[in-house]
Amino acid sequence: MSDNFDEFFDKHAKWTEHDGEPSSESSNSSKYKSSTVSSRKRAKARLEAKKRRRRAKVVLSILLVFVLAVVGYFGYSAVRAWKLSQNSESVADWPGPGFGTVEFTIDTGEGAISVANKLVKANVVKSQSAFTSAVSANNKILYPGVYSLKKHMAAIDVVDILSDQTKAGGFLEVRAGDHAADVLQKASTLSGISLDKFKAALADGAAGILPAEANGSVEGWLEPGAYNVKAMKSADAILSAMVKKRIEKLDSLGIPKGKDREKA
């Protein structure tokens, strides 16, 4: 009987070590479970930290977008206000119709900006932009000549006058094929200089006016174009201007001096 009891005891008894602690096998199992729990806690902590960093980045991005939007809005508003103020100044215009009398000259080849600056200086238009905008918007061509204008005119009214050839005075228009006699007659009428003075200037071979290859004949030596004869003081000055332009044209074409120029 005692043998059976000892055998039963050996099978079912659990031994403790020293002060009642579990055996080494039980202790190892507990340590494994504890280690697993700790690992899970650390993983969870890392996940939470990652989520917090992600939320922080999202919040920071939203704040950055907001700041940029605010700065952009105020920047755009400032630029827009500046442009509006510039535009209001640049298109300043008189209501018209104006007063007084201003004799105004457009020179041959003069552009709209140059004309606008002269008009502003003469107090005909209020701003350069008002005039140039009116020229561009209405697709107008400005013709050389002397015009009668007023002070404080509306820009569009000035453009209408300066783009009307019938209102241009004082300029001699020489066209290709015009005979010298007809050109001299028109030059005399427009300038107020008598025709006799033109004839006198051409007497004796027009020394100092015509080149040697012209052989004293002005025919064919008056270059086509517009000439402000009203502003010129003498017949010699008017003739010299037309002949000089002709020589410049022949030079630009590369035609050598001599008899070849007579045929050109």
TORFIRO-811964 format. One line per field, with one value per atom (N, C-alpha, C): residue in one letter; y, z, x; atom name. Coordinates in steps of 0.02 Angstrom, whole numbers. Last residue first. Layout:
residuo	c(a, ...)
v	c(Y, ...)
w	c(Z, ...)
u	c(X, ...)
atomo	c(CA, ...)
***
This chain:
residuo	c(a, a, a, k, k, k, e, e, e, r, r, r, d, d, d, k, k, k, g, g, g, k, k, k, p, p, p, i, i, i, g, g, g, l, l, l, s, s, s, d, d, d, l, l, l, k, k, k, e, e, e, i, i, i, r, r, r, k, k, k, k, k, k, v, v, v, m, m, m, a, a, a, s, s, s, l, l, l, i, i, i, a, a, a, d, d, d, a, a, a, s, s, s, k, k, k, m, m, m, a, a, a, k, k, k, v, v, v, n, n, n, y, y, y, a, a, a, g, g, g, p, p, p, e, e, e, l, l, l, w, w, w, g, g, g, e, e, e, v, v, v, s, s, s, g, g, g, n, n, n, a, a, a, e, e, e, a, a, a, p, p, p, l, l, l, i, i, i, g, g, g, a, a, a, a, a, a, g, g, g, d, d, d, a, a, a, l, l, l, a, a, a, a, a, a, k, k, k, f, f, f, k, k, k, d, d, d, l, l, l, s, s, s, i, i, i, g, g, g, s, s, s, l, l, l, t, t, t, s, s, s, a, a, a, k, k, k, q, q, q, l, l, l, v, v, v, d, d, d, a, a, a, a, a, a, h, h, h, d, d, d, g, g, g, a, a, a, r, r, r, v, v, v, e, e, e, l, l, l, f, f, f, g, g, g, g, g, g, a, a, a, k, k, k, t, t, t, q, q, q, d, d, d, s, s, s, l, l, l, i, i, i, d, d, d, v, v, v, v, v, v, d, d, d, i, i, i, a, a, a, a, a, a, m, m, m, h, h, h, k, k, k, k, k, k, l, l, l, s, s, s, y, y, y, v, v, v, g, g, g, p, p, p, y, y, y, l, l, l, i, i, i, k, k, k, n, n, n, n, n, n, a, a, a, s, s, s, v, v, v, a, a, a, s, s, s, t, t, t, f, f, f, a, a, a, s, s, s, q, q, q, s, s, s, k, k, k, v, v, v, v, v, v, n, n, n, a, a, a, k, k, k, v, v, v, l, l, l, k, k, k, n, n, n, a, a, a, v, v, v, s, s, s, i, i, i, a, a, a, g, g, g, e, e, e, g, g, g, t, t, t, d, d, d, i, i, i, t, t, t, f, f, f, e, e, e, v, v, v, t, t, t, g, g, g, f, f, f, g, g, g, p, p, p, g, g, g, p, p, p, w, w, w, d, d, d, a, a, a, v, v, v, s, s, s, e, e, e, s, s, s, n, n, n, q, q, q, s, s, s, l, l, l, k, k, k, w, w, w, a, a, a, r, r, r, v, v, v, a, a, a, s, s, s, y, y, y, g, g, g, f, f, f, y, y, y, g, g, g, v, v, v, v, v, v, a, a, a, l, l, l, v, v, v, f, f, f, v, v, v, l, l, l, l, l, l, i, i, i, s, s, s, l, l, l, v, v, v, v, v, v, k, k, k, a, a, a, r, r, r, r, r, r, r, r, r, r, r, r, k, k, k, k, k, k, a, a, a, e, e, e, l, l, l, r, r, r, a, a, a, k, k, k, a, a, a, r, r, r, k, k, k, r, r, r, s, s, s, s, s, s, v, v, v, t, t, t, s, s, s, s, s, s, k, k, k, y, y, y, k, k, k, s, s, s, s, s, s, n, n, n, s, s, s, s, s, s, e, e, e, s, s, s, s, s, s, p, p, p, e, e, e, g, g, g, d, d, d, h, h, h, e, e, e, t, t, t, w, w, w, k, k, k, a, a, a, h, h, h, k, k, k, d, d, d, f, f, f, f, f, f, e, e, e, d, d, d, f, f, f, n, n, n, d, d, d, s, s, s, m, m, m)
v	c(5332, 5298, 5326, 5409, 5359, 5326, 5483, 5519, 5472, 5389, 5419, 5458, 5363, 5311, 5339, 5470, 5469, 5416, 5486, 5492, 5486, 5369, 5438, 5440, 5210, 5252, 5322, 5151, 5176, 5224, 5097, 5078, 5101, 5136, 5086, 5063, 5237, 5176, 5119, 5334, 5304, 5238, 5366, 5336, 5302, 5424, 5365, 5329, 5534, 5482, 5417, 5607, 5582, 5525, 5638, 5599, 5568, 5717, 5653, 5608, 5827, 5788, 5719, 5876, 5849, 5805, 5920, 5870, 5836, 6016, 5959, 5903, 6109, 6070, 6008, 6166, 6128, 6083, 6229, 6180, 6136, 6316, 6264, 6210, 6401, 6360, 6302, 6465, 6419, 6373, 6470, 6495, 6442, 6415, 6488, 6514, 6291, 6310, 6383, 6264, 6277, 6298, 6235, 6295, 6314, 6116, 6176, 6240, 5974, 6029, 6095, 5848, 5899, 5956, 5680, 5737, 5785, 5610, 5611, 5672, 5589, 5584, 5580, 5703, 5638, 5639, 5776, 5792, 5727, 5748, 5753, 5774, 5754, 5688, 5688, 5914, 5859, 5792, 6009, 5983, 5924, 6024, 6011, 5979, 6036, 6097, 6087, 5906, 5951, 6011, 5810, 5833, 5880, 5785, 5741, 5762, 5878, 5891, 5849, 5906, 5877, 5888, 6061, 6001, 5973, 6162, 6124, 6058, 6224, 6212, 6173, 6299, 6284, 6276, 6293, 6279, 6258, 6338, 6269, 6250, 6468, 6456, 6387, 6447, 6480, 6464, 6402, 6351, 6381, 6515, 6467, 6415, 6573, 6605, 6557, 6490, 6492, 6523, 6523, 6454, 6452, 6655, 6639, 6567, 6647, 6677, 6660, 6602, 6554, 6581, 6657, 6668, 6618, 6567, 6595, 6600, 6498, 6571, 6606, 6362, 6397, 6472, 6325, 6303, 6343, 6387, 6399, 6382, 6332, 6405, 6421, 6199, 6220, 6295, 6200, 6181, 6204, 6238, 6279, 6263, 6133, 6200, 6246, 6028, 6025, 6094, 6070, 6063, 6062, 6065, 6129, 6127, 5929, 5978, 6044, 5812, 5856, 5909, 5655, 5726, 5766, 5528, 5547, 5619, 5507, 5482, 5500, 5659, 5591, 5571, 5759, 5747, 5673, 5867, 5796, 5787, 5983, 5970, 5895, 6046, 5995, 5986, 6141, 6159, 6108, 6035, 6091, 6101, 5916, 5929, 5987, 5882, 5934, 5951, 5779, 5841, 5899, 5671, 5707, 5773, 5632, 5656, 5698, 5606, 5550, 5568, 5718, 5703, 5644, 5711, 5766, 5746, 5596, 5603, 5658, 5628, 5573, 5580, 5727, 5744, 5692, 5652, 5707, 5728, 5565, 5537, 5592, 5654, 5620, 5594, 5813, 5741, 5706, 5958, 5920, 5847, 6064, 6024, 5989, 6178, 6153, 6114, 6129, 6171, 6141, 6142, 6107, 6157, 6128, 6177, 6140, 6057, 6053, 6109, 6009, 6060, 6063, 5841, 5903, 5951, 5664, 5724, 5786, 5568, 5595, 5657, 5417, 5488, 5514, 5301, 5320, 5395, 5195, 5257, 5265, 5098, 5080, 5139, 5124, 5142, 5129, 5084, 5055, 5068, 5166, 5093, 5062, 5296, 5280, 5205, 5282, 5301, 5285, 5254, 5204, 5218, 5374, 5314, 5258, 5462, 5472, 5408, 5407, 5421, 5428, 5405, 5343, 5353, 5541, 5504, 5443, 5654, 5602, 5567, 5764, 5761, 5710, 5864, 5806, 5800, 5995, 5977, 5916, 6044, 6045, 6032, 6022, 6080, 6088, 5904, 5963, 6027, 5819, 5830, 5894, 5825, 5848, 5862, 5766, 5837, 5866, 5637, 5677, 5751, 5598, 5603, 5647, 5593, 5641, 5652, 5486, 5552, 5606, 5386, 5404, 5473, 5377, 5397, 5420, 5443, 5392, 5420, 5523, 5528, 5478, 5531, 5472, 5473, 5706, 5645, 5588, 5782, 5776, 5709, 5874, 5805, 5800, 6021, 5990, 5918, 6137, 6076, 6042, 6278, 6253, 6195, 6301, 6274, 6250, 6409, 6382, 6361, 6394, 6425, 6393, 6235, 6308, 6334, 6087, 6124, 6198, 6009, 6011, 6050, 5882, 5920, 5970, 5808, 5795, 5829, 5736, 5795, 5778, 5592, 5625, 5687, 5460, 5525, 5564, 5339, 5354, 5419, 5338, 5334, 5351, 5342, 5398, 5398, 5222, 5283, 5344, 5135, 5141, 5205, 5153, 5170, 5181, 5107, 5177, 5199, 4976, 5018, 5092, 4932, 4934, 4979, 4941, 4981, 4988, 4848, 4918, 4964, 4734, 4755, 4829, 4726, 4735, 4761, 4707, 4765, 4779, 4588, 4648, 4711, 4500, 4512, 4577, 4507, 4528, 4544, 4457, 4526, 4552, 4327, 4370, 4443, 4277, 4285, 4332, 4275, 4318, 4331, 4180, 4248, 4296, 4069, 4096, 4168, 4046, 4065, 4096, 4011, 4070, 4094, 3894, 3951, 4016, 3812, 3831, 3892, 3802, 3832, 3855, 3736, 3803, 3839, 3615, 3657, 3729, 3569, 3582, 3628, 3553, 3601, 3620, 3450, 3516, 3570, 3350, 3373, 3442, 3335, 3356, 3384, 3290, 3353, 3380, 3168, 3220, 3289, 3104, 3114, 3169, 3102, 3139, 3154, 3018, 3087, 3130, 2900, 2934, 3007, 2872, 2884, 2921, 2851, 2906, 2924, 2736, 2798, 2859, 2648, 2663, 2728, 2643, 2669, 2689, 2585, 2653, 2684, 2461, 2505, 2577, 2413, 2420, 2469, 2410, 2453, 2465, 2315, 2384, 2432, 2203, 2230, 2302, 2186, 2199, 2230, 2156, 2217, 2236, 2033, 2090, 2155, 1956, 1966, 2026, 1957, 1988, 2002, 1885, 1955, 1992, 1759, 1795, 1869, 1732, 1736, 1776, 1725, 1777, 1786, 1613, 1679, 1736, 1514, 1526, 1594, 1519, 1537, 1552, 1473, 1541, 1563, 1340, 1386, 1457, 1294, 1288, 1336, 1314, 1353, 1349, 1317, 1286, 1328, 1452, 1398, 1371, 1472, 1498, 1440, 1434, 1424, 1450, 1456, 1490, 1487, 1317, 1360, 1387, 1276, 1286, 1334, 1145, 1216, 1220, 1019, 1040, 1115, 939, 993, 1020, 767, 821, 872, 661, 720, 776, 560, 581, 648, 541, 563, 590, 493, 558, 586, 367, 418, 487, 305, 313, 367, 306, 342, 356, 221, 292, 334, 99, 133, 206, 74, 82, 117, 58, 117, 128, -60, 0, 62)
w	c(-5612, -5558, -5547, -5700, -5728, -5675, -5621, -5663, -5691, -5570, -5526, -5565, -5672, -5653, -5609, -5681, -5727, -5709, -5506, -5577, -5617, -5371, -5396, -5470, -5366, -5365, -5393, -5261, -5329, -5328, -5142, -5166, -5237, -5079, -5132, -5162, -4999, -4967, -5016, -5096, -5059, -5027, -5133, -5183, -5149, -5012, -5039, -5089, -5000, -4948, -4974, -5112, -5110, -5059, -5067, -5128, -5129, -4956, -4947, -5008, -5022, -4974, -4963, -5093, -5130, -5084, -4986, -5033, -5072, -4923, -4885, -4932, -5025, -4998, -4960, -5039, -5094, -5069, -4911, -4934, -4989, -4911, -4859, -4880, -5019, -5020, -4971, -4973, -5029, -5033, -4789, -4856, -4909, -4667, -4674, -4744, -4621, -4653, -4672, -4579, -4526, -4555, -4695, -4659, -4605, -4738, -4771, -4733, -4692, -4653, -4680, -4807, -4784, -4750, -4851, -4822, -4792, -5013, -4940, -4917, -5145, -5119, -5043, -5179, -5152, -5126, -5319, -5261, -5235, -5436, -5376, -5314, -5549, -5527, -5464, -5592, -5608, -5588, -5580, -5518, -5529, -5665, -5672, -5608, -5659, -5651, -5655, -5664, -5721, -5719, -5571, -5589, -5650, -5538, -5588, -5608, -5434, -5501, -5554, -5337, -5348, -5421, -5284, -5326, -5332, -5193, -5180, -5219, -5231, -5160, -5143, -5370, -5335, -5260, -5475, -5405, -5366, -5603, -5585, -5513, -5611, -5614, -5587, -5504, -5559, -5554, -5396, -5444, -5503, -5328, -5294, -5342, -5414, -5405, -5373, -5396, -5462, -5456, -5265, -5281, -5348, -5281, -5239, -5250, -5357, -5386, -5346, -5271, -5319, -5350, -5099, -5169, -5215, -4960, -4994, -5069, -4900, -4903, -4935, -4894, -4853, -4850, -4982, -4912, -4867, -5105, -5075, -5001, -5127, -5121, -5085, -5141, -5087, -5074, -5255, -5191, -5133, -5347, -5339, -5272, -5337, -5317, -5306, -5389, -5320, -5295, -5521, -5477, -5403, -5566, -5569, -5522, -5554, -5511, -5509, -5554, -5590, -5544, -5473, -5474, -5513, -5460, -5525, -5530, -5293, -5349, -5414, -5208, -5228, -5287, -5068, -5134, -5150, -4975, -4991, -5062, -4856, -4928, -4939, -4723, -4748, -4823, -4690, -4682, -4708, -4614, -4655, -4646, -4602, -4596, -4642, -4628, -4578, -4566, -4714, -4740, -4691, -4640, -4683, -4709, -4481, -4540, -4583, -4364, -4411, -4475, -4287, -4311, -4359, -4257, -4297, -4328, -4179, -4239, -4286, -4073, -4118, -4184, -4009, -4038, -4090, -3966, -4012, -4047, -3876, -3937, -3988, -3771, -3812, -3878, -3759, -3746, -3795, -3723, -3766, -3743, -3665, -3626, -3669, -3802, -3739, -3704, -3976, -3917, -3855, -4143, -4087, -4031, -4306, -4259, -4204, -4368, -4351, -4302, -4494, -4443, -4431, -4516, -4536, -4478, -4536, -4524, -4549, -4460, -4520, -4503, -4380, -4371, -4431, -4390, -4417, -4410, -4273, -4311, -4335, -4196, -4254, -4301, -4080, -4141, -4205, -3986, -3983, -4047, -4018, -4026, -4030, -3989, -4055, -4068, -3856, -3905, -3976, -3799, -3795, -3846, -3821, -3855, -3853, -3737, -3809, -3845, -3610, -3637, -3713, -3591, -3599, -3629, -3572, -3629, -3644, -3522, -3509, -3574, -3570, -3499, -3485, -3716, -3683, -3612, -3719, -3764, -3736, -3657, -3621, -3666, -3716, -3741, -3707, -3655, -3641, -3662, -3717, -3644, -3625, -3848, -3833, -3759, -3833, -3855, -3840, -3799, -3752, -3769, -3916, -3852, -3803, -4008, -4019, -3953, -3953, -3959, -3967, -3967, -3901, -3901, -4107, -4063, -3994, -4204, -4176, -4127, -4356, -4283, -4258, -4492, -4458, -4383, -4495, -4535, -4496, -4352, -4401, -4437, -4316, -4315, -4370, -4225, -4283, -4269, -4182, -4165, -4228, -4107, -4172, -4158, -4012, -4010, -4079, -3933, -3996, -3987, -3815, -3845, -3910, -3749, -3758, -3788, -3742, -3740, -3751, -3726, -3793, -3795, -3622, -3684, -3676, -3512, -3541, -3609, -3513, -3507, -3537, -3420, -3483, -3468, -3364, -3349, -3414, -3371, -3421, -3405, -3266, -3334, -3386, -3149, -3164, -3238, -3155, -3150, -3166, -3158, -3216, -3214, -3029, -3087, -3148, -2954, -2945, -3004, -2998, -3009, -3003, -2952, -3024, -3040, -2813, -2845, -2920, -2796, -2778, -2811, -2834, -2872, -2859, -2734, -2804, -2846, -2622, -2625, -2697, -2653, -2642, -2649, -2656, -2717, -2711, -2520, -2572, -2637, -2458, -2445, -2497, -2514, -2522, -2513, -2474, -2545, -2556, -2335, -2364, -2438, -2329, -2302, -2333, -2388, -2417, -2394, -2299, -2369, -2402, -2185, -2184, -2254, -2233, -2211, -2212, -2256, -2312, -2295, -2124, -2175, -2235, -2062, -2039, -2092, -2132, -2136, -2116, -2091, -2162, -2171, -1954, -1976, -2050, -1956, -1927, -1952, -2014, -2047, -2023, -1917, -1985, -2023, -1810, -1804, -1873, -1857, -1844, -1840, -1862, -1923, -1915, -1727, -1774, -1839, -1680, -1656, -1703, -1747, -1761, -1740, -1685, -1757, -1778, -1555, -1568, -1642, -1575, -1552, -1566, -1614, -1660, -1641, -1496, -1558, -1609, -1412, -1397, -1459, -1470, -1467, -1454, -1447, -1516, -1520, -1306, -1342, -1414, -1285, -1259, -1296, -1342, -1370, -1348, -1258, -1329, -1361, -1137, -1142, -1215, -1170, -1152, -1160, -1187, -1243, -1231, -1059, -1114, -1174, -989, -971, -1027, -1048, -1054, -1040, -1010, -1081, -1093, -871, -901, -975, -859, -837, -868, -904, -939, -923, -807, -877, -917, -695, -696, -767, -726, -718, -723, -725, -786, -784, -593, -648, -712, -481, -511, -568, -375, -423, -450, -203, -271, -318, -70, -95, -165, -48, -6, -36, -130, -74, -37, -249, -233, -177, -249, -248, -228, -344, -296, -303, -349, -380, -328, -367, -323, -365, -448, -444, -402, -448, -511, -506, -315, -363, -428, -264, -240, -290, -320, -334, -317, -264, -336, -356, -130, -152, -227, -134, -112, -136, -169, -213, -197, -58, -124, -172, 42, 44, -22, 0, 0, 0)
u	c(898, 862, 793, 967, 921, 878, 1048, 1000, 947, 1133, 1083, 1030, 1220, 1172, 1117, 1309, 1252, 1199, 1351, 1364, 1300, 1372, 1365, 1384, 1286, 1346, 1333, 1163, 1174, 1234, 1119, 1185, 1199, 1008, 998, 1065, 1056, 1031, 1021, 1082, 1138, 1116, 952, 997, 1057, 909, 875, 920, 993, 995, 963, 949, 1017, 1024, 819, 829, 899, 842, 807, 817, 901, 940, 909, 791, 848, 891, 709, 685, 742, 792, 765, 742, 816, 872, 847, 689, 718, 775, 678, 628, 657, 788, 782, 734, 758, 818, 813, 645, 638, 698, 638, 657, 645, 600, 602, 616, 481, 544, 543, 354, 404, 472, 291, 269, 319, 339, 365, 345, 368, 338, 364, 334, 381, 344, 324, 290, 341, 373, 367, 329, 493, 425, 424, 626, 606, 534, 672, 630, 600, 735, 777, 737, 658, 681, 723, 713, 666, 696, 808, 780, 733, 960, 888, 861, 1097, 1058, 983, 1148, 1157, 1110, 1153, 1086, 1088, 1284, 1253, 1183, 1306, 1334, 1300, 1155, 1221, 1244, 1076, 1077, 1148, 1125, 1063, 1064, 1238, 1230, 1168, 1160, 1223, 1210, 1064, 1047, 1108, 1094, 1112, 1099, 1043, 1116, 1136, 899, 936, 1010, 834, 854, 893, 803, 846, 873, 712, 778, 828, 604, 636, 706, 573, 591, 629, 540, 598, 621, 424, 484, 547, 329, 356, 420, 345, 327, 362, 287, 346, 330, 188, 180, 239, 185, 234, 224, 83, 81, 128, 122, 56, 55, 250, 241, 176, 220, 266, 258, 143, 112, 155, 244, 184, 149, 334, 355, 295, 256, 281, 300, 240, 181, 201, 373, 336, 275, 406, 439, 400, 271, 317, 344, 260, 242, 294, 312, 284, 262, 267, 308, 274, 224, 210, 255, 234, 264, 254, 148, 149, 175, 190, 190, 196, 96, 142, 134, 0, 71, 120, -126, -103, -29, -252, -180, -160, -378, -369, -296, -373, -402, -393, -328, -281, -308, -358, -395, -349, -298, -301, -340, -314, -246, -244, -452, -425, -358, -464, -505, -478, -379, -361, -400, -455, -389, -369, -561, -574, -509, -500, -529, -544, -462, -412, -440, -538, -543, -496, -432, -478, -482, -355, -402, -455, -342, -318, -374, -360, -377, -343, -285, -316, -334, -245, -272, -311, -93, -164, -182, 15, 3, -72, 80, 48, 42, 64, 104, 68, -67, -35, 6, -96, -84, -44, -225, -159, -152, -314, -305, -233, -387, -346, -335, -449, -487, -447, -357, -424, -464, -245, -242, -312, -291, -263, -267, -329, -380, -356, -205, -259, -313, -138, -114, -167, -218, -211, -191, -207, -274, -270, -69, -105, -175, -35, -9, -51, -167, -117, -96, -241, -223, -168, -203, -233, -206, -148, -204, -240, -36, -99, -160, 84, 47, -20, 119, 159, 123, 28, 24, 60, 77, 8, -1, 201, 197, 128, 163, 203, 200, 95, 59, 97, 200, 145, 108, 271, 303, 250, 174, 199, 231, 154, 99, 123, 296, 251, 201, 340, 332, 280, 354, 382, 374, 353, 354, 388, 273, 326, 323, 136, 160, 212, 100, 133, 153, -27, 10, 37, -82, -57, -9, -222, -154, -135, -336, -310, -237, -475, -416, -395, -533, -537, -472, -639, -577, -588, -754, -721, -656, -670, -679, -736, -635, -701, -711, -470, -513, -581, -414, -433, -475, -313, -344, -355, -256, -308, -344, -164, -139, -192, -241, -198, -180, -307, -348, -307, -198, -241, -283, -148, -106, -149, -254, -233, -191, -256, -314, -296, -132, -146, -205, -153, -100, -113, -254, -267, -216, -185, -244, -259, -87, -67, -125, -171, -126, -105, -235, -275, -232, -126, -165, -205, -89, -42, -78, -202, -184, -134, -197, -256, -238, -72, -88, -146, -89, -37, -52, -194, -203, -153, -131, -193, -205, -26, -12, -72, -102, -58, -43, -165, -205, -163, -55, -99, -140, -9, 33, -8, -117, -97, -56, -111, -171, -155, 14, 2, -58, -8, 42, 32, -104, -121, -73, -25, -86, -106, 75, 93, 32, -2, 34, 54, -45, -95, -61, 79, 41, -11, 112, 155, 118, 8, 13, 56, 38, -25, -23, 159, 158, 95, 115, 162, 162, 37, 5, 49, 138, 83, 48, 213, 244, 191, 119, 144, 175, 105, 47, 68, 232, 208, 149, 232, 279, 257, 132, 123, 169, 188, 125, 115, 296, 307, 246, 230, 271, 283, 172, 129, 167, 288, 241, 196, 342, 380, 334, 245, 258, 294, 259, 196, 205, 389, 373, 309, 377, 420, 404, 296, 271, 311, 383, 320, 292, 483, 500, 437, 413, 440, 455, 388, 331, 354, 521, 480, 422, 564, 596, 555, 420, 478, 504, 373, 359, 424, 425, 417, 405, 452, 384, 373, 588, 538, 469, 643, 663, 603, 525, 595, 602, 403, 422, 494, 324, 375, 388, 174, 213, 260, 114, 139, 179, 78, 33, 60, 176, 145, 110, 213, 264, 233, 93, 120, 170, 84, 32, 57, 194, 191, 140, 161, 222, 219, 49, 42, 100, 105, 56, 49, 185, 217, 170, 95, 139, 172, 41, 0, 42)
atomo	c(N, CA, C, N, CA, C, N, CA, C, N, CA, C, N, CA, C, N, CA, C, N, CA, C, N, CA, C, N, CA, C, N, CA, C, N, CA, C, N, CA, C, N, CA, C, N, CA, C, N, CA, C, N, CA, C, N, CA, C, N, CA, C, N, CA, C, N, CA, C, N, CA, C, N, CA, C, N, CA, C, N, CA, C, N, CA, C, N, CA, C, N, CA, C, N, CA, C, N, CA, C, N, CA, C, N, CA, C, N, CA, C, N, CA, C, N, CA, C, N, CA, C, N, CA, C, N, CA, C, N, CA, C, N, CA, C, N, CA, C, N, CA, C, N, CA, C, N, CA, C, N, CA, C, N, CA, C, N, CA, C, N, CA, C, N, CA, C, N, CA, C, N, CA, C, N, CA, C, N, CA, C, N, CA, C, N, CA, C, N, CA, C, N, CA, C, N, CA, C, N, CA, C, N, CA, C, N, CA, C, N, CA, C, N, CA, C, N, CA, C, N, CA, C, N, CA, C, N, CA, C, N, CA, C, N, CA, C, N, CA, C, N, CA, C, N, CA, C, N, CA, C, N, CA, C, N, CA, C, N, CA, C, N, CA, C, N, CA, C, N, CA, C, N, CA, C, N, CA, C, N, CA, C, N, CA, C, N, CA, C, N, CA, C, N, CA, C, N, CA, C, N, CA, C, N, CA, C, N, CA, C, N, CA, C, N, CA, C, N, CA, C, N, CA, C, N, CA, C, N, CA, C, N, CA, C, N, CA, C, N, CA, C, N, CA, C, N, CA, C, N, CA, C, N, CA, C, N, CA, C, N, CA, C, N, CA, C, N, CA, C, N, CA, C, N, CA, C, N, CA, C, N, CA, C, N, CA, C, N, CA, C, N, CA, C, N, CA, C, N, CA, C, N, CA, C, N, CA, C, N, CA, C, N, CA, C, N, CA, C, N, CA, C, N, CA, C, N, CA, C, N, CA, C, N, CA, C, N, CA, C, N, CA, C, N, CA, C, N, CA, C, N, CA, C, N, CA, C, N, CA, C, N, CA, C, N, CA, C, N, CA, C, N, CA, C, N, CA, C, N, CA, C, N, CA, C, N, CA, C, N, CA, C, N, CA, C, N, CA, C, N, CA, C, N, CA, C, N, CA, C, N, CA, C, N, CA, C, N, CA, C, N, CA, C, N, CA, C, N, CA, C, N, CA, C, N, CA, C, N, CA, C, N, CA, C, N, CA, C, N, CA, C, N, CA, C, N, CA, C, N, CA, C, N, CA, C, N, CA, C, N, CA, C, N, CA, C, N, CA, C, N, CA, C, N, CA, C, N, CA, C, N, CA, C, N, CA, C, N, CA, C, N, CA, C, N, CA, C, N, CA, C, N, CA, C, N, CA, C, N, CA, C, N, CA, C, N, CA, C, N, CA, C, N, CA, C, N, CA, C, N, CA, C, N, CA, C, N, CA, C, N, CA, C, N, CA, C, N, CA, C, N, CA, C, N, CA, C, N, CA, C, N, CA, C, N, CA, C, N, CA, C, N, CA, C, N, CA, C, N, CA, C, N, CA, C, N, CA, C, N, CA, C, N, CA, C, N, CA, C, N, CA, C, N, CA, C, N, CA, C, N, CA, C, N, CA, C, N, CA, C, N, CA, C, N, CA, C, N, CA, C, N, CA, C, N, CA, C, N, CA, C, N, CA, C, N, CA, C, N, CA, C, N, CA, C, N, CA, C, N, CA, C, N, CA, C, N, CA, C, N, CA, C, N, CA, C, N, CA, C, N, CA, C, N, CA, C, N, CA, C, N, CA, C, N, CA, C, N, CA, C, N, CA, C, N, CA, C, N, CA, C, N, CA, C, N, CA, C, N, CA, C, N, CA, C, N, CA, C, N, CA, C, N, CA, C, N, CA, C, N, CA, C, N, CA, C, N, CA, C, N, CA, C, N, CA, C, N, CA, C, N, CA, C, N, CA, C, N, CA, C, N, CA, C, N, CA, C, N, CA, C, N, CA, C, N, CA, C, N, CA, C, N, CA, C, N, CA, C, N, CA, C, N, CA, C, N, CA, C, N, CA, C)
***
